[in-house]
């Protein structure tokens, strides 16, 4: 399961970066609706992955 979470986190990161690189409406400080959705998905998965990593170190 941890690998699955890591993989989903990486896929979300790639999707967000690719969208940001091609979307003319997205900037570093504001995002279009799709860009916001991709960013939120990425940050949610990143937080879950990092929290899991932290809990393993305790």
SVG drawing of the C-alpha trace seen along z (x, -y; Angstrom):
<svg xmlns="http://www.w3.org/2000/svg" viewBox="-13 -35 26 37">
<polyline fill="none" stroke="black" stroke-width="0.4" points="0.0,0.0 2.7,-2.6 4.1,-2.2 0.6,-2.7 0.3,-6.0 3.8,-7.1 2.9,-6.3 -0.4,-8.2 1.5,-11.2 4.0,-11.1 1.3,-10.9 -0.5,-13.8 2.7,-15.8 3.4,-15.1 -0.2,-16.0 0.0,-19.3 3.3,-20.3 2.3,-19.4 -0.9,-21.4 0.9,-24.4 3.5,-24.3 0.8,-24.5 -2.0,-26.5 -2.0,-30.2 -4.5,-31.0 -2.4,-29.5 0.3,-31.5 2.4,-30.9 -0.2,-32.7 -3.5,-31.8 -4.9,-28.8 -7.7,-28.0 -10.4,-25.6 -8.7,-22.5 -5.3,-23.7 -6.7,-24.2 -8.2,-20.7 -4.9,-19.2 -2.9,-21.2 -5.3,-20.2 -5.1,-16.5 -1.3,-16.7 -1.0,-18.5 -3.5,-16.1 -1.6,-13.1 1.8,-14.7 0.6,-15.4 -0.7,-11.8 2.6,-10.3 4.8,-12.6 2.6,-11.9 2.9,-8.2 6.7,-8.5 6.9,-10.6 4.8,-8.0 7.2,-5.2 10.2,-7.1 8.7,-7.2"/>
</svg>
